């Protein structure tokens, strides 16, 4: 897999954004527990998913919360005997999503000891998951590919080929990619599919066939919607679409997108069109950074595309 992302994020934001970022940091602190974990809005306890989004948002905002050791310990305690990671303290088994999020947090924390301890067992567990029918969709395959990539795991040529063929079978003509073959394409699964193909070594030059469809998902206000025929939109659809556009180097009204994010910050410093949560705050801050970099107003020494 190509090394198109990295562990560290060294970011410089324009001065005009610092006040909003400080508000967001205050919001993140409100979602953090003394043990370093994060609790998502509506959840009954901390989760590995919330930890990933909360902590990475702080990193992309170039601000630290000061509980790195505690967070590392909390996430490490979610590891199961088979090498997978469970989402919460009382979860009965591990999942692909939680395993990816755990590995992602370890990489962001530069937790080399934890990664070394779990690498072999986690890699074996991940590679065994593709044979299960419930995992044969873009949602689960993307978690699988991302986790293996972050673990620097070796994957056989035949397995990579099977994944590439499956992802391509999910393409809806020139109308994006769907979660499964035969379904209607959407912006989320188009981003996940194309990012996965790039990680698997497929050249970007051959992945621009959906450019017109992607462009038709962009809204006049700088937001991005689920598909050209479905106006559903959020900071999540904005994140998927903007990062897909960035990966494919497509033209985009980045100024409008920067303004969309800036104007949508909530009073508590978080983001979400129907109230703040960690997931949409992560999406908003990540997309704002991408827009500022594309406009030449910010820099990230090692920008991580997720």
Backbone torsions as a table, in degrees:
resi	resn	phi	psi	omega
1	UNK	NA	141.3	-176.7
2	UNK	-73.0	145.6	-178.8
3	UNK	-90.6	74.1	-176.3
4	UNK	-94.5	4.2	173.9
5	UNK	-139.1	176.7	-172.3
6	UNK	-149.6	176.3	-173.2
7	UNK	-81.1	-47.6	-172.3
8	UNK	-88.4	150.3	173.0
9	UNK	-127.6	104.3	178.0
10	UNK	-103.6	106.1	-168.2
11	UNK	-118.4	140.9	172.3
12	UNK	-124.9	116.0	-179.8
13	UNK	-95.8	155.8	173.8
14	UNK	-68.0	150.4	-176.7
15	UNK	-55.8	-32.4	-176.8
16	UNK	-65.7	-15.8	-176.9
17	UNK	-99.9	-8.3	-172.2
18	UNK	-63.9	-38.1	-178.7
19	UNK	-63.2	-45.3	178.3
20	UNK	-63.8	-39.6	180.0
21	UNK	-64.8	-37.4	177.4
22	UNK	-64.6	-38.5	176.4
23	UNK	-63.8	-40.8	179.7
24	UNK	-66.6	-38.1	177.1
25	UNK	-60.9	-40.4	178.1
26	UNK	-62.9	-39.7	176.8
27	UNK	-62.0	-45.0	-179.5
28	UNK	-61.2	-40.2	179.0
29	UNK	-60.9	-33.1	178.9
30	UNK	-70.8	-18.5	179.3
31	UNK	-100.6	6.1	-175.9
32	UNK	-104.3	139.6	176.6
33	UNK	-96.5	161.3	179.6
34	UNK	-59.2	-22.9	178.9
35	UNK	-84.7	8.5	176.6
36	UNK	89.2	-9.2	-178.4
37	UNK	-82.2	166.2	179.3
38	UNK	-118.8	148.2	177.6
39	UNK	-118.6	122.6	178.9
40	UNK	-78.0	150.8	177.6
41	UNK	-58.3	130.4	178.4
42	UNK	89.2	-8.8	178.9
43	UNK	-93.2	154.7	-177.0
44	UNK	-92.4	9.1	178.6
45	UNK	178.9	175.6	-179.6
46	UNK	-66.9	153.1	177.9
47	UNK	-141.3	156.2	176.9
48	UNK	-62.2	-38.0	178.7
49	UNK	-60.0	-47.9	179.5
50	UNK	-62.9	-36.4	178.3
51	UNK	-62.9	-42.7	179.6
52	UNK	-62.3	-50.5	-176.0
53	UNK	-68.0	-40.4	179.4
54	UNK	-65.2	-49.5	-176.9
55	UNK	-68.9	-42.0	-178.6
56	UNK	-67.9	-31.8	175.7
57	UNK	-61.0	-42.8	178.9
58	UNK	-64.1	-37.3	179.2
59	UNK	-67.7	-43.3	179.5
60	UNK	-67.8	-28.4	176.1
61	UNK	-80.8	0.4	179.1
62	UNK	62.3	36.2	178.7
63	UNK	-135.4	142.3	-179.1
64	UNK	-107.8	147.7	-179.6
65	UNK	-97.1	-13.9	173.3
66	UNK	83.3	15.3	180.0
67	UNK	-125.1	36.2	-174.4
68	UNK	-62.9	-43.3	-179.6
69	UNK	-63.3	-43.3	178.8
70	UNK	-63.8	-42.2	179.2
71	UNK	-62.8	-44.4	179.1
72	UNK	-58.1	-44.1	-179.8
73	UNK	-66.0	-41.8	-178.3
74	UNK	-64.0	-45.9	-179.0
75	UNK	-66.7	-41.9	179.9
76	UNK	-59.0	-32.7	-179.2
77	UNK	-72.4	-10.1	178.4
78	UNK	-88.1	0.5	-178.7
79	UNK	-73.6	135.5	177.8
80	UNK	-95.3	165.4	-177.9
81	UNK	-61.7	-27.8	-178.0
82	UNK	-84.2	0.3	178.7
83	UNK	98.7	-10.2	176.4
84	UNK	-81.7	172.5	176.7
85	UNK	-124.8	137.4	176.0
86	UNK	-90.6	159.8	-174.9
87	UNK	-76.9	-46.5	-175.1
88	UNK	-127.2	171.6	-177.1
89	UNK	-56.5	-39.5	-175.7
90	UNK	-99.5	10.1	176.5
91	UNK	-66.8	138.4	-174.9
92	UNK	-80.1	-27.4	-176.8
93	UNK	-147.0	164.9	178.3
94	UNK	-80.9	164.3	178.4
95	UNK	-137.6	162.6	177.8
96	UNK	-63.3	-41.5	-178.3
97	UNK	-64.4	-47.6	-178.8
98	UNK	-66.2	-34.2	178.4
99	UNK	-66.8	-43.2	175.6
100	UNK	-61.2	-47.3	-178.4
101	UNK	-61.3	-39.4	179.8
102	UNK	-64.1	-46.6	178.9
103	UNK	-62.6	-38.8	179.0
104	UNK	-62.1	-44.6	178.6
105	UNK	-62.0	-43.5	179.1
106	UNK	-60.4	-41.9	179.5
107	UNK	-65.1	-42.2	179.1
108	UNK	-64.2	-34.5	179.0
109	UNK	-83.3	-3.7	-174.2
110	UNK	54.7	41.8	-177.6
111	UNK	-84.5	72.8	-174.3
112	UNK	-64.6	-34.6	179.9
113	UNK	-63.3	-47.0	179.8
114	UNK	-64.4	-39.8	178.7
115	UNK	-65.3	-42.3	179.8
116	UNK	-64.7	-38.7	-179.3
117	UNK	-64.3	-39.3	-171.7
118	UNK	-100.0	-11.2	-169.3
119	UNK	-54.8	-51.0	-175.0
120	UNK	-64.2	-51.1	-177.8
121	UNK	-67.2	-39.7	-178.8
122	UNK	-68.3	-40.3	177.7
123	UNK	-60.9	-46.0	179.9
124	UNK	-62.5	-42.1	179.6
125	UNK	-64.0	-44.7	-179.3
126	UNK	-60.3	-47.4	-175.5
127	UNK	-67.4	-21.5	178.6
128	UNK	-81.2	-11.8	-173.2
129	UNK	-79.4	-24.3	-174.7
130	UNK	-65.2	-27.6	-177.9
131	UNK	-73.1	-11.5	-178.7
132	UNK	-85.3	126.3	-176.3
133	UNK	-53.8	-36.0	-177.8
134	UNK	-67.5	-13.5	-179.6
135	UNK	-100.8	0.9	-176.1
136	UNK	-90.3	70.4	175.5
137	UNK	-155.1	165.0	-175.4
138	UNK	-64.5	-38.4	-179.8
139	UNK	-53.1	-54.5	-175.8
140	UNK	-75.3	-37.4	-179.7
141	UNK	-64.1	-35.9	179.0
142	UNK	-64.5	-44.1	175.5
143	UNK	-57.9	-42.9	-177.8
144	UNK	-62.4	-49.8	-178.7
145	UNK	-65.2	-42.5	-179.3
146	UNK	-64.3	-43.3	-179.2
147	UNK	-63.8	-44.2	178.7
148	UNK	-62.4	-39.5	178.9
149	UNK	-62.3	-45.5	-179.0
150	UNK	-68.5	-22.8	176.9
151	UNK	-87.4	-0.6	-176.7
152	UNK	56.7	38.3	-176.0
153	UNK	-81.8	145.9	174.6
154	UNK	-84.4	132.9	179.0
155	UNK	-125.1	136.5	-176.4
156	UNK	-64.3	152.0	178.7
157	UNK	-60.5	-38.2	-178.6
158	UNK	-66.7	-38.3	179.6
159	UNK	-70.2	-42.1	176.0
160	UNK	-58.8	-43.0	-179.9
161	UNK	-62.0	-39.0	178.5
162	UNK	-64.8	-39.9	179.9
163	UNK	-67.7	-42.8	178.8
164	UNK	-61.0	-45.0	179.8
165	UNK	-62.3	-41.3	-179.8
166	UNK	-64.7	-46.4	-178.8
167	UNK	-60.0	-44.2	-179.9
168	UNK	-64.5	-29.1	178.9
169	UNK	-71.6	-13.8	179.2
170	UNK	-90.3	-0.6	-179.8
171	UNK	-76.1	134.7	-179.0
172	UNK	-96.9	71.7	-176.2
173	UNK	62.9	-122.9	175.2
174	UNK	-108.8	27.3	-176.1
175	UNK	-116.6	44.0	175.4
176	UNK	81.5	-174.0	-178.2
177	UNK	-116.0	148.7	179.3
178	UNK	-110.7	173.9	179.3
179	UNK	-69.9	-32.8	179.8
180	UNK	-138.9	158.2	177.5
181	UNK	-57.1	138.4	176.7
182	UNK	88.9	-10.4	178.6
183	UNK	-88.6	169.6	-178.1
184	UNK	-80.9	136.8	-178.8
185	UNK	-68.7	152.5	177.9
186	UNK	-148.7	169.1	-172.2
187	UNK	-70.2	-34.8	179.8
188	UNK	-61.7	-53.8	-175.0
189	UNK	-75.1	-20.7	173.4
190	UNK	-68.6	-44.2	176.9
191	UNK	-62.2	-51.1	-178.1
192	UNK	-60.1	-41.6	-177.9
193	UNK	-65.9	-48.7	-176.9
194	UNK	-69.7	-38.7	176.1
195	UNK	-62.0	-43.2	179.2
196	UNK	-62.0	-42.9	178.9
197	UNK	-62.1	-40.1	177.0
198	UNK	-63.1	-42.5	178.8
199	UNK	-64.5	-29.4	179.6
200	UNK	-84.4	1.5	174.5
201	UNK	96.5	7.3	177.5
202	UNK	-74.5	128.5	-177.4
203	UNK	-62.4	139.0	-179.5
204	UNK	-63.1	-29.0	-176.9
205	UNK	-59.7	-24.9	-178.5
206	UNK	-97.9	10.7	-174.0
207	UNK	-116.1	15.8	-176.2
208	UNK	-97.0	13.4	-175.8
209	UNK	-67.8	-14.2	-179.6
210	UNK	-103.0	16.3	-173.4
211	UNK	-57.8	-43.8	-178.5
212	UNK	-65.7	-39.9	178.2
213	UNK	-63.3	-44.0	179.4
214	UNK	-62.0	-44.4	179.6
215	UNK	-59.6	-35.5	-179.1
216	UNK	-72.7	-10.5	175.9
217	UNK	-84.6	-13.5	-177.3
218	UNK	-79.0	130.4	-178.1
219	UNK	-91.0	154.8	-179.9
220	UNK	-57.3	-28.4	-178.3
221	UNK	-84.9	6.1	179.7
222	UNK	93.6	-8.6	174.3
223	UNK	-76.7	174.3	178.9
224	UNK	-135.2	135.3	-175.2
225	UNK	-106.1	171.9	-173.3
226	UNK	-56.3	-42.8	177.0
227	UNK	-163.5	167.9	179.5
228	UNK	-59.0	-27.4	-177.8
229	UNK	-100.6	1.1	180.0
230	UNK	-130.7	107.0	-174.7
231	UNK	-76.1	2.6	178.3
232	UNK	-54.7	128.2	-178.7
233	UNK	-147.6	156.9	-178.8
234	UNK	-163.0	-177.6	173.1
235	UNK	-67.7	-23.1	177.6
236	UNK	-70.6	-47.8	178.4
237	UNK	-64.6	-33.6	176.0
238	UNK	-62.2	-45.5	179.9
239	UNK	-60.2	-51.3	-178.5
240	UNK	-60.3	-47.0	-176.7
241	UNK	-67.4	-45.2	-178.4
242	UNK	-64.1	-40.8	-179.7
243	UNK	-70.9	-32.2	174.6
244	UNK	-66.0	-44.8	178.1
245	UNK	-60.6	-41.9	179.2
246	UNK	-64.1	-44.0	-179.5
247	UNK	-61.7	-38.9	-177.1
248	UNK	-90.2	-1.6	179.0
249	UNK	57.5	43.9	179.4
250	UNK	-88.6	153.0	176.2
251	UNK	-65.8	145.2	-176.3
252	UNK	-159.9	144.1	177.2
253	UNK	-78.8	77.2	-173.7
254	UNK	-63.8	-30.6	178.7
255	UNK	-62.8	-42.3	179.3
256	UNK	-65.8	-38.2	178.6
257	UNK	-67.3	-41.2	177.3
258	UNK	-60.4	-41.3	180.0
259	UNK	-69.4	-37.1	178.1
260	UNK	-58.4	-46.5	-179.7
261	UNK	-67.0	-47.1	-176.9
262	UNK	-58.7	-39.6	-176.2
263	UNK	-81.4	-7.0	-175.0
264	UNK	-107.4	8.6	176.9
265	UNK	-67.3	136.7	-180.0
266	UNK	-85.0	166.1	-176.4
267	UNK	-60.6	-28.2	-179.4
268	UNK	-85.0	-0.7	178.6
269	UNK	94.0	-8.0	177.5
270	UNK	-92.8	-177.9	179.8
271	UNK	-130.2	155.3	-179.2
272	UNK	149.0	127.2	-175.3
273	UNK	-68.8	-18.3	178.2
274	UNK	-123.5	38.4	-177.6
275	UNK	110.2	148.8	-174.6
276	UNK	-72.9	144.8	168.3
277	UNK	-151.9	165.2	-176.2
278	UNK	-63.9	-41.8	-177.2
279	UNK	-60.3	-51.3	-178.0
280	UNK	-72.4	-26.7	174.9
281	UNK	-67.3	-41.3	175.0
282	UNK	-60.0	-46.5	-179.1
283	UNK	-60.8	-43.1	-177.2
284	UNK	-66.9	-49.0	-178.6
285	UNK	-64.9	-40.6	179.2
286	UNK	-63.0	-43.2	-179.8
287	UNK	-70.5	-37.4	177.0
288	UNK	-60.8	-42.0	178.2
289	UNK	-62.9	-43.5	179.3
290	UNK	-61.2	-41.8	179.9
291	UNK	-65.7	-45.1	-178.8
292	UNK	-64.6	-37.6	176.9
293	UNK	-66.7	-43.2	-179.1
294	UNK	-64.6	-27.8	178.5
295	UNK	-89.2	-2.0	178.4
296	UNK	77.3	19.4	-177.1
297	UNK	-105.5	-5.2	179.0
298	UNK	-143.2	165.7	178.2
299	UNK	-138.0	149.5	173.3
300	UNK	-137.5	111.8	-175.6
301	UNK	-55.9	-39.2	178.4
302	UNK	-137.6	85.0	-178.8
303	UNK	-72.7	129.6	179.6
304	UNK	-101.3	119.8	177.1
305	UNK	-96.1	124.6	179.7
306	UNK	-117.4	NA	NA
